[in-house]
Amino acid sequence: MADVRQGNRPVIGATVSALIERPMDSNNVTYPAMEIELQDNGSGADNIKNDGIYARYFTHYTGKGRYSVKCQVVGTEDTKVNEGFITSKKSIPMTPGTPMCCGGDTVNANSKLSSTGNFSRQSAAGSFQIPIDIDPDLDVTPPSRVLDLSGKASDDAIILEFTAPGDDLDSLTPAKLFLIKYSESASNLTGENFNDDVFNTEISLDDLLPGSVLTPPNGGKTFQINLDRTLFEEQIQYNFALKTQDKANNTSPVSNIARVYLSPPDLSASTNMVPSFGIVLCISSIGYLLKAY
């Protein structure tokens, strides 16, 4: 991960990349250095959005040996300093109540943001050692757990949205499929209960409105699914959760729970109104501190 700050204030909206130099494999085959872009989006390896901490899982191991890491941070006119944060160690918003974990976003409507202007910084981020041989062609890494699943209701749909994981954790390569389920009880979707179809129901293509699909996009993309509201009863709270499966049939942990309550339609409202919308092995050794500039 990379902690990017101006003084003690988090810098958000920067482009942060890590260059990893990799050792030869067991057959003495050499591999080029690999560059990955770190994210501050509250998904995958990054727990909290817009806190100035950029992270990404690294899974492209070539074998036993030393992996060296360099980090680069580039800012533009769109890069901001979040002045609502007041300590160098904790993400504290100006207004209490901002969600601070597991897919939460530290920026709210009252956050004070100022532009950094254009800048570029580089730093050597050290190295880490892998003590065992690894077969780079063997896929044993599942997609990452979805942390930011959310749901809301419109007049004709239940809308689910989340950041898509990749084939391996939060890689860019798309996964094979999403397994999405719902239940009136959240406990029916946690742990081993998720796999029990007695008390929960799996979403199928027949449940989607036209234009919606269940095909996973590239990792890191925001994904939206529109479910046909007429398939659900009114005045009930539904709980939704999902797992992601990759092409080697590795499966992610169960996501967070998204809750959607279906209110009965307001019959007094005009029909012309606009509808209202009810450590895994990774490059954790990277440490980069952007000083005041």
C-alpha positions as a LaTeX table, in Angstrom:
\begin{tabular}{lrrr}
\hline
Residue & $x$ (\AA) & $y$ (\AA) & $z$ (\AA) \\
\hline
Met1 & 0.00 & 0.00 & 0.00 \\
Ala2 & 0.99 & 3.65 & $-0.36$ \\
Asp3 & 0.06 & 6.37 & 2.12 \\
Val4 & $-0.08$ & 9.66 & 0.17 \\
Arg5 & $-0.28$ & 12.90 & 2.11 \\
Gln6 & 0.49 & 16.59 & 1.97 \\
Gly7 & 1.87 & 17.11 & 5.44 \\
Asn8 & $-0.61$ & 15.15 & 7.55 \\
Arg9 & $-3.55$ & 15.59 & 5.15 \\
Pro10 & $-4.61$ & 12.76 & 2.80 \\
Val11 & $-4.21$ & 13.30 & $-0.94$ \\
Ile12 & $-7.05$ & 11.81 & $-2.99$ \\
Gly13 & $-7.53$ & 11.34 & $-6.72$ \\
Ala14 & $-3.83$ & 10.80 & $-7.46$ \\
Thr15 & $-2.46$ & 8.15 & $-9.82$ \\
Val16 & $-0.34$ & 5.78 & $-7.73$ \\
Ser17 & 1.57 & 2.93 & $-9.35$ \\
Ala18 & 3.95 & 0.27 & $-8.08$ \\
Leu19 & 6.70 & $-1.33$ & $-10.18$ \\
Ile20 & 7.62 & $-4.82$ & $-8.95$ \\
Glu21 & 10.80 & $-6.53$ & $-10.13$ \\
Arg22 & 10.38 & $-10.32$ & $-10.02$ \\
Pro23 & 12.88 & $-13.20$ & $-9.74$ \\
Met24 & 13.35 & $-16.10$ & $-12.19$ \\
Asp25 & 11.13 & $-19.14$ & $-11.83$ \\
Ser26 & 12.35 & $-22.66$ & $-10.99$ \\
Asn27 & 13.26 & $-23.23$ & $-14.67$ \\
Asn28 & 15.43 & $-20.10$ & $-14.74$ \\
Val29 & 12.91 & $-18.30$ & $-16.95$ \\
Thr30 & 13.08 & $-14.54$ & $-16.46$ \\
Tyr31 & 10.03 & $-12.29$ & $-16.22$ \\
Pro32 & 9.74 & $-8.55$ & $-16.86$ \\
Ala33 & 9.01 & $-6.12$ & $-14.06$ \\
Met34 & 5.28 & $-5.64$ & $-13.50$ \\
Glu35 & 3.51 & $-2.33$ & $-12.97$ \\
Ile36 & 0.18 & $-2.18$ & $-11.13$ \\
Glu37 & $-2.00$ & 0.81 & $-10.29$ \\
Leu38 & $-2.98$ & 1.13 & $-6.65$ \\
Gln39 & $-6.54$ & 2.17 & $-5.78$ \\
Asp40 & $-8.19$ & 4.29 & $-3.09$ \\
Asn41 & $-11.72$ & 3.14 & $-3.94$ \\
Gly42 & $-12.81$ & 1.21 & $-0.83$ \\
Ser43 & $-12.79$ & $-2.19$ & $-2.53$ \\
Gly44 & $-10.40$ & $-5.11$ & $-2.91$ \\
Ala45 & $-7.25$ & $-4.48$ & $-0.89$ \\
Asp46 & $-8.41$ & $-0.94$ & $-0.04$ \\
Asn47 & $-10.80$ & $-0.82$ & 2.91 \\
Ile48 & $-11.74$ & 2.87 & 2.95 \\
Lys49 & $-12.36$ & 5.14 & $-0.03$ \\
Asn50 & $-10.69$ & 8.55 & $-0.23$ \\
Asp51 & $-8.52$ & 8.25 & 2.88 \\
Gly52 & $-5.25$ & 8.76 & 0.96 \\
Ile53 & $-4.19$ & 5.13 & 1.38 \\
Tyr54 & $-3.84$ & 3.40 & $-2.01$ \\
Ala55 & $-3.63$ & $-0.39$ & $-2.15$ \\
Arg56 & $-3.74$ & $-3.34$ & $-4.52$ \\
Tyr57 & $-3.17$ & $-7.06$ & $-4.13$ \\
Phe58 & $-0.16$ & $-8.53$ & $-5.89$ \\
Thr59 & $-0.58$ & $-12.14$ & $-7.09$ \\
His60 & 1.75 & $-12.48$ & $-10.09$ \\
Tyr61 & 4.51 & $-14.38$ & $-8.34$ \\
Thr62 & 7.15 & $-16.05$ & $-10.48$ \\
Gly63 & 8.77 & $-18.19$ & $-7.80$ \\
Lys64 & 11.04 & $-18.16$ & $-4.81$ \\
Gly65 & 13.22 & $-15.11$ & $-4.32$ \\
Arg66 & 13.37 & $-11.37$ & $-3.78$ \\
Tyr67 & 10.78 & $-8.94$ & $-5.13$ \\
Ser68 & 11.80 & $-5.26$ & $-5.24$ \\
Val69 & 9.22 & $-2.48$ & $-5.27$ \\
Lys70 & 9.28 & 1.14 & $-6.44$ \\
Cys71 & 6.38 & 3.55 & $-6.14$ \\
Gln72 & 5.33 & 6.61 & $-8.17$ \\
Val73 & 2.65 & 9.18 & $-7.37$ \\
Val74 & 1.35 & 11.61 & $-10.00$ \\
Gly75 & $-1.08$ & 14.43 & $-9.28$ \\
Thr76 & $-3.11$ & 16.60 & $-11.66$ \\
Glu77 & $-5.46$ & 19.54 & $-11.31$ \\
Asp78 & $-8.14$ & 16.99 & $-10.32$ \\
Thr79 & $-6.06$ & 15.68 & $-7.40$ \\
Lys80 & $-7.26$ & 17.01 & $-4.05$ \\
Val81 & $-6.13$ & 17.38 & $-0.46$ \\
Asn82 & $-8.85$ & 16.42 & 2.00 \\
Glu83 & $-8.60$ & 19.07 & 4.70 \\
Gly84 & $-11.29$ & 17.40 & 6.80 \\
Phe85 & $-8.65$ & 15.04 & 8.20 \\
Ile86 & $-6.76$ & 16.20 & 11.26 \\
Thr87 & $-4.28$ & 13.45 & 12.21 \\
Ser88 & $-1.50$ & 11.64 & 10.39 \\
Lys89 & $-2.57$ & 8.20 & 11.57 \\
Lys90 & $-6.37$ & 8.17 & 11.47 \\
Ser91 & $-8.91$ & 9.20 & 8.86 \\
Ile92 & $-11.12$ & 11.66 & 10.69 \\
Pro93 & $-13.77$ & 13.59 & 8.75 \\
Met94 & $-14.84$ & 17.12 & 9.52 \\
Thr95 & $-18.40$ & 15.92 & 10.20 \\
Pro96 & $-19.08$ & 12.87 & 12.46 \\
Gly97 & $-21.03$ & 9.98 & 11.00 \\
Thr98 & $-18.98$ & 9.29 & 7.89 \\
Pro99 & $-18.56$ & 5.49 & 7.45 \\
Met100 & $-14.94$ & 4.62 & 8.18 \\
Cys101 & $-14.60$ & 0.97 & 7.26 \\
Cys102 & $-15.29$ & $-1.77$ & 4.78 \\
Gly103 & $-16.20$ & 0.07 & 1.62 \\
Gly104 & $-16.99$ & 3.37 & 3.36 \\
Asp105 & $-16.18$ & 6.76 & 1.83 \\
Thr106 & $-14.49$ & 9.38 & 4.02 \\
Val107 & $-15.56$ & 12.24 & 1.75 \\
Asn108 & $-19.00$ & 13.75 & 2.33 \\
Ala109 & $-20.87$ & 16.84 & 1.19 \\
Asn110 & $-19.22$ & 18.98 & 3.88 \\
Ser111 & $-15.63$ & 17.86 & 3.24 \\
Lys112 & $-13.20$ & 20.66 & 2.44 \\
Leu113 & $-11.12$ & 19.74 & $-0.62$ \\
Ser114 & $-8.31$ & 21.82 & $-2.14$ \\
Ser115 & $-6.36$ & 21.22 & $-5.36$ \\
Thr116 & $-2.76$ & 20.00 & $-5.20$ \\
Gly117 & $-1.86$ & 21.11 & $-8.71$ \\
Asn118 & 0.44 & 18.99 & $-10.89$ \\
Phe119 & 3.18 & 17.02 & $-9.16$ \\
Ser120 & 5.16 & 13.79 & $-9.42$ \\
Arg121 & 7.02 & 11.87 & $-6.69$ \\
Gln122 & 8.93 & 8.60 & $-6.69$ \\
Ser123 & 10.23 & 6.41 & $-3.91$ \\
Ala124 & 11.95 & 3.06 & $-3.42$ \\
Ala125 & 9.53 & 1.01 & $-1.34$ \\
Gly126 & 11.86 & $-1.78$ & $-0.28$ \\
Ser127 & 11.50 & $-5.46$ & $-1.02$ \\
Phe128 & 9.96 & $-8.68$ & 0.22 \\
Gln129 & 11.08 & $-12.30$ & 0.09 \\
Ile130 & 9.11 & $-15.39$ & $-1.00$ \\
Pro131 & 10.73 & $-18.46$ & 0.62 \\
Ile132 & 8.96 & $-21.20$ & $-1.38$ \\
Asp133 & 8.71 & $-22.20$ & $-5.04$ \\
Ile134 & 5.54 & $-21.03$ & $-6.77$ \\
Asp135 & 4.06 & $-22.33$ & $-10.01$ \\
Pro136 & 2.98 & $-19.16$ & $-11.89$ \\
Asp137 & 0.57 & $-21.23$ & $-14.01$ \\
Leu138 & $-1.35$ & $-22.64$ & $-11.03$ \\
Asp139 & $-4.43$ & $-20.60$ & $-10.09$ \\
Val140 & $-5.24$ & $-20.98$ & $-6.39$ \\
Thr141 & $-6.24$ & $-17.36$ & $-5.71$ \\
Pro142 & $-9.97$ & $-16.49$ & $-5.51$ \\
Pro143 & $-11.56$ & $-13.15$ & $-6.31$ \\
Ser144 & $-11.58$ & $-10.67$ & $-3.45$ \\
Arg145 & $-14.58$ & $-10.17$ & $-1.18$ \\
Val146 & $-16.99$ & $-7.43$ & $-2.27$ \\
Leu147 & $-17.12$ & $-4.79$ & 0.48 \\
Asp148 & $-19.35$ & $-2.12$ & $-1.05$ \\
Leu149 & $-22.51$ & $-3.91$ & $-2.19$ \\
Ser150 & $-25.42$ & $-1.47$ & $-1.95$ \\
Gly151 & $-29.08$ & $-1.62$ & $-2.90$ \\
Lys152 & $-31.98$ & 0.75 & $-3.50$ \\
Ala153 & $-35.46$ & 0.61 & $-4.97$ \\
Ser154 & $-37.04$ & 2.51 & $-7.84$ \\
Asp155 & $-40.60$ & 2.32 & $-9.17$ \\
Asp156 & $-39.83$ & $-0.70$ & $-11.34$ \\
Ala157 & $-36.53$ & $-2.12$ & $-10.08$ \\
Ile158 & $-34.32$ & $-3.15$ & $-7.20$ \\
Ile159 & $-30.91$ & $-1.77$ & $-8.08$ \\
Leu160 & $-27.77$ & $-3.49$ & $-6.79$ \\
Glu161 & $-24.36$ & $-1.87$ & $-7.23$ \\
Phe162 & $-20.81$ & $-2.84$ & $-6.25$ \\
Thr163 & $-17.19$ & $-2.74$ & $-7.38$ \\
Ala164 & $-16.41$ & $-5.90$ & $-9.34$ \\
Pro165 & $-13.47$ & $-7.98$ & $-8.07$ \\
Gly166 & $-11.06$ & $-9.58$ & $-10.50$ \\
Asp167 & $-10.22$ & $-13.18$ & $-11.33$ \\
Asp168 & $-7.46$ & $-13.06$ & $-8.69$ \\
Leu169 & $-8.44$ & $-10.83$ & $-5.77$ \\
Asp170 & $-8.75$ & $-7.30$ & $-7.24$ \\
Ser171 & $-6.89$ & $-7.92$ & $-10.51$ \\
Leu172 & $-8.12$ & $-6.35$ & $-13.75$ \\
Thr173 & $-8.92$ & $-9.74$ & $-15.33$ \\
Pro174 & $-12.69$ & $-10.41$ & $-15.11$ \\
Ala175 & $-14.00$ & $-13.24$ & $-12.97$ \\
Lys176 & $-16.19$ & $-16.04$ & $-14.34$ \\
Leu177 & $-19.50$ & $-15.40$ & $-12.59$ \\
Phe178 & $-21.41$ & $-13.69$ & $-9.80$ \\
Leu179 & $-23.56$ & $-15.78$ & $-7.46$ \\
Ile180 & $-26.11$ & $-13.35$ & $-6.00$ \\
Lys181 & $-28.74$ & $-14.39$ & $-3.44$ \\
Tyr182 & $-31.43$ & $-12.75$ & $-1.35$ \\
Ser183 & $-33.43$ & $-13.58$ & 1.76 \\
Glu184 & $-35.72$ & $-11.89$ & 4.25 \\
Ser185 & $-33.20$ & $-12.79$ & 6.98 \\
Ala186 & $-29.60$ & $-11.59$ & 6.78 \\
Ser187 & $-28.36$ & $-14.61$ & 8.76 \\
Asn188 & $-29.40$ & $-16.86$ & 5.86 \\
Leu189 & $-26.72$ & $-15.22$ & 3.71 \\
Thr190 & $-23.71$ & $-15.37$ & 6.03 \\
Gly191 & $-20.98$ & $-17.99$ & 6.17 \\
Glu192 & $-22.03$ & $-21.50$ & 5.26 \\
Asn193 & $-25.71$ & $-20.49$ & 5.21 \\
Phe194 & $-25.10$ & $-18.71$ & 1.91 \\
Asn195 & $-24.77$ & $-22.08$ & 0.16 \\
Asp196 & $-28.06$ & $-23.37$ & 1.60 \\
Asp197 & $-30.88$ & $-22.76$ & $-0.90$ \\
Val198 & $-33.62$ & $-23.71$ & 1.56 \\
Phe199 & $-33.92$ & $-20.22$ & 3.07 \\
Asn200 & $-32.40$ & $-18.02$ & 0.35 \\
Thr201 & $-32.98$ & $-17.55$ & $-3.36$ \\
Glu202 & $-30.45$ & $-17.18$ & $-6.16$ \\
Ile203 & $-30.80$ & $-14.41$ & $-8.73$ \\
Ser204 & $-31.09$ & $-15.67$ & $-12.32$ \\
Leu205 & $-31.15$ & $-13.97$ & $-15.70$ \\
Asp206 & $-34.96$ & $-14.25$ & $-15.69$ \\
Asp207 & $-35.05$ & $-11.92$ & $-12.66$ \\
Leu208 & $-33.31$ & $-9.05$ & $-14.48$ \\
Leu209 & $-34.83$ & $-6.14$ & $-16.34$ \\
Pro210 & $-33.90$ & $-5.81$ & $-20.03$ \\
Gly211 & $-30.38$ & $-4.48$ & $-20.44$ \\
Ser212 & $-29.04$ & $-5.99$ & $-17.21$ \\
Val213 & $-26.54$ & $-8.87$ & $-17.26$ \\
Leu214 & $-24.74$ & $-11.07$ & $-14.74$ \\
Thr215 & $-21.47$ & $-11.27$ & $-16.72$ \\
Pro216 & $-18.60$ & $-9.90$ & $-14.62$ \\
Pro217 & $-16.78$ & $-6.86$ & $-16.06$ \\
Asn218 & $-13.07$ & $-6.11$ & $-15.65$ \\
Gly219 & $-11.96$ & $-5.98$ & $-12.03$ \\
Gly220 & $-12.33$ & $-2.56$ & $-10.45$ \\
Lys221 & $-15.33$ & $-1.51$ & $-12.55$ \\
Thr222 & $-18.56$ & $-0.37$ & $-10.90$ \\
Phe223 & $-21.24$ & $-2.95$ & $-11.72$ \\
Gln224 & $-25.00$ & $-2.40$ & $-11.57$ \\
Ile225 & $-27.81$ & $-4.96$ & $-11.73$ \\
Asn226 & $-31.49$ & $-4.03$ & $-12.13$ \\
Leu227 & $-33.89$ & $-6.62$ & $-10.75$ \\
Asp228 & $-37.57$ & $-6.74$ & $-11.72$ \\
Arg229 & $-39.38$ & $-5.27$ & $-8.72$ \\
Thr230 & $-42.64$ & $-7.06$ & $-9.53$ \\
Leu231 & $-41.00$ & $-10.35$ & $-8.47$ \\
Phe232 & $-40.76$ & $-9.10$ & $-4.87$ \\
Glu233 & $-43.48$ & $-8.41$ & $-2.30$ \\
Glu234 & $-44.11$ & $-4.92$ & $-0.95$ \\
Gln235 & $-43.55$ & $-3.84$ & 2.67 \\
Ile236 & $-40.74$ & $-6.38$ & 3.15 \\
Gln237 & $-37.04$ & $-5.79$ & 3.74 \\
Tyr238 & $-34.88$ & $-7.97$ & 1.50 \\
Asn239 & $-31.24$ & $-8.78$ & 2.18 \\
Phe240 & $-28.79$ & $-9.33$ & $-0.68$ \\
Ala241 & $-25.27$ & $-10.79$ & $-0.76$ \\
Leu242 & $-22.96$ & $-12.29$ & $-3.35$ \\
Lys243 & $-19.94$ & $-14.44$ & $-4.02$ \\
Thr244 & $-17.64$ & $-14.27$ & $-7.05$ \\
Gln245 & $-16.13$ & $-17.30$ & $-8.78$ \\
Asp246 & $-13.10$ & $-17.35$ & $-11.07$ \\
Lys247 & $-12.30$ & $-19.55$ & $-14.06$ \\
Ala248 & $-10.53$ & $-22.09$ & $-11.83$ \\
Asn249 & $-13.67$ & $-22.29$ & $-9.65$ \\
Asn250 & $-12.01$ & $-20.48$ & $-6.74$ \\
Thr251 & $-14.75$ & $-18.64$ & $-4.84$ \\
Ser252 & $-14.60$ & $-15.42$ & $-2.87$ \\
Pro253 & $-15.94$ & $-14.98$ & 0.67 \\
Val254 & $-19.50$ & $-13.71$ & 1.05 \\
Ser255 & $-19.88$ & $-9.96$ & 0.47 \\
Asn256 & $-21.33$ & $-7.46$ & 2.89 \\
Ile257 & $-25.13$ & $-7.49$ & 3.21 \\
Ala258 & $-27.19$ & $-4.91$ & 1.29 \\
Arg259 & $-30.71$ & $-4.24$ & 2.61 \\
Val260 & $-33.60$ & $-2.94$ & 0.53 \\
Tyr261 & $-37.04$ & $-2.16$ & 1.97 \\
Leu262 & $-39.89$ & $-2.05$ & $-0.54$ \\
Ser263 & $-42.32$ & 0.69 & 0.44 \\
Pro264 & $-45.81$ & 0.52 & $-1.04$ \\
Pro265 & $-46.32$ & 2.93 & $-3.95$ \\
Asp266 & $-47.68$ & 6.40 & $-3.18$ \\
Leu267 & $-51.02$ & 6.35 & $-4.98$ \\
Ser268 & $-51.54$ & 10.06 & $-4.37$ \\
Ala269 & $-48.41$ & 11.01 & $-6.29$ \\
Ser270 & $-48.67$ & 12.24 & $-9.84$ \\
Thr271 & $-47.86$ & 9.70 & $-12.51$ \\
Asn272 & $-45.66$ & 12.32 & $-14.14$ \\
Met273 & $-43.28$ & 12.57 & $-11.21$ \\
Val274 & $-39.68$ & 11.46 & $-11.61$ \\
Pro275 & $-39.25$ & 8.10 & $-9.81$ \\
Ser276 & $-37.42$ & 8.30 & $-6.47$ \\
Phe277 & $-34.75$ & 5.76 & $-5.76$ \\
Gly278 & $-35.92$ & 4.15 & $-2.69$ \\
Ile279 & $-2.48$ & $-10.17$ & 5.04 \\
Val280 & $-3.09$ & $-12.07$ & 1.90 \\
Leu281 & 0.14 & $-12.09$ & $-0.08$ \\
Cys282 & 0.25 & $-8.60$ & $-1.49$ \\
Ile283 & 2.52 & $-5.64$ & $-1.82$ \\
Ser284 & 1.85 & $-4.58$ & 1.74 \\
Ser285 & 5.54 & $-3.79$ & 2.09 \\
Ile286 & 5.08 & $-0.62$ & 0.04 \\
Gly287 & 5.20 & 2.46 & 2.24 \\
Tyr288 & 5.22 & 5.88 & 0.61 \\
Leu289 & 4.80 & 9.17 & 2.40 \\
Leu290 & 4.26 & 12.30 & 0.35 \\
Lys291 & 5.61 & 15.23 & 2.32 \\
Ala292 & 4.31 & 18.75 & 2.04 \\
Tyr293 & 5.08 & 20.27 & $-1.29$ \\
\hline
\end{tabular}
